[in-house]
Amino acid sequence: MDNCIFCQIVAGDIPASKIYEDDKVLAFLDISQTTKGHTLVIPKEHVRNVLAMDAITSQDLFSRLPKLARAVQKATGASGLNILNNNEEAAGQTVFHAHVHLIPRYGNTDGINIQFTEHAPDFEALGQLAQSIAKEV
C-alpha cells in the first residue's frame, strides 16, 4: 500500500534504524522509543494485522521473535521485555500494517504500567465462553 508508512519503510522511501532484515521480515527501532531499544517487527508483505494474517505470514513473522527479542534484551541490558501486538483501533492499533512491539523493560521506573484486573472465576461462564470460542477455531 503506497500510503502505509511501514510499506514505505520496506520500500526504502522512508529511513529506519533497521536491526534485522530478510526477504519476509523487517525489524527496526520504533521512533517513539517507549523504552530504550523499543523495536517493531513487521512482515514485509502488507497485511492489516494478525486477524487478517494467513498461516505462512504468521509463521514468517513470529518465528523470528525469539531471536530478535534476545538480541534486543542483550544489546540494551534490559532486565525483561514485553512483546505486544495490537489488533484494530479498540486494542490500540494506530498503524494498520501488522507489527509486533519488542519493548525492553528496565524495572518499575521505566514509565510502563501494565495492569491485569483479577476477578473471582466463574467456572460455568468460562466453560461456556471456551465452547463458543472453540466452535470458531
C-alpha angles and dihedrals in degrees: 000000000000097000095045109109093212092050087052089053091050089050091050093243092119121040121241136180096245121200099173138011137171133155093284109027139043127193122191140160115273109241090225093060094201082187127001107285097022102166134190121212116198139174109243089225112081111250123155098231144308090295089063096039125112123221095259095051090045091051091048092051103039096041089066095052101085093052093045094045091052091048093050093047093047095046094047098039089230117168092219143356136221120214108205133181123179120199118197130348095284088061094048101266109153101164110054097213113095113262141159122215120221104197117186114218125215102180138281094319099059093096099249120117119182116176131185117199115222122217131181105266119252098204094188092054090045091053092050092048091048090053092050092050093044090057089060096051 
